[in-house]
Amino acid sequence: MTSLTNPEKDRYNLTAPEVFANPYPTYRRILQQEPVYWNDFLGGWYLGC
């Protein structure tokens, strides 16, 4: 289980500055690789649409 205080350990790190600046490449990668996954840092499921 990933630490709730360390988002860098999340496989997609949705809180990274480069993802905030341009989230679309990360979103595309998530949709292609794992459209539904548990995000430990956020404490919930990520559901790509």
DAFENPE-V454010 format. One record per residue. N is the residue number from 1. RES is the residue in one letter. PSI is psi in whole degrees, 0 to 359 (NA if undefined). OMEGA is omega in degrees with one decimal (999 if undefined). Layout:
# DAFENPE-V454010
n=N res=RES psi=PSI omega=OMEGA
n=N res=RES psi=PSI omega=OMEGA
This chain:
# DAFENPE-V454010
n=1 res=M psi=137 omega=179.8
n=2 res=T psi=144 omega=178.0
n=3 res=S psi=137 omega=178.8
n=4 res=L psi=347 omega=179.9
n=5 res=T psi=3 omega=-176.6
n=6 res=N psi=84 omega=-178.0
n=7 res=P psi=341 omega=-179.6
n=8 res=E psi=336 omega=179.5
n=9 res=K psi=348 omega=176.2
n=10 res=D psi=140 omega=-173.5
n=11 res=R psi=338 omega=178.2
n=12 res=Y psi=346 omega=177.1
n=13 res=N psi=69 omega=-177.8
n=14 res=L psi=351 omega=179.2
n=15 res=T psi=3 omega=-179.6
n=16 res=A psi=143 omega=-179.2
n=17 res=P psi=322 omega=-179.4
n=18 res=E psi=332 omega=175.5
n=19 res=V psi=320 omega=175.4
n=20 res=F psi=320 omega=-178.3
n=21 res=A psi=322 omega=-179.9
n=22 res=N psi=88 omega=-174.1
n=23 res=P psi=344 omega=-169.7
n=24 res=Y psi=320 omega=175.7
n=25 res=P psi=321 omega=178.5
n=26 res=T psi=316 omega=178.2
n=27 res=Y psi=317 omega=179.8
n=28 res=R psi=316 omega=-180.0
n=29 res=R psi=318 omega=178.5
n=30 res=I psi=313 omega=-179.6
n=31 res=L psi=322 omega=-179.0
n=32 res=Q psi=321 omega=-172.3
n=33 res=Q psi=321 omega=-171.6
n=34 res=E psi=77 omega=-173.7
n=35 res=P psi=343 omega=175.5
n=36 res=V psi=117 omega=177.9
n=37 res=Y psi=156 omega=178.3
n=38 res=W psi=128 omega=177.5
n=39 res=N psi=106 omega=-177.5
n=40 res=D psi=318 omega=-177.2
n=41 res=F psi=315 omega=-179.9
n=42 res=L psi=344 omega=178.5
n=43 res=G psi=35 omega=-179.8
n=44 res=G psi=176 omega=178.5
n=45 res=W psi=140 omega=171.3
n=46 res=Y psi=123 omega=179.5
n=47 res=L psi=108 omega=178.5
n=48 res=G psi=142 omega=-179.6
n=49 res=C psi=NA omega=999
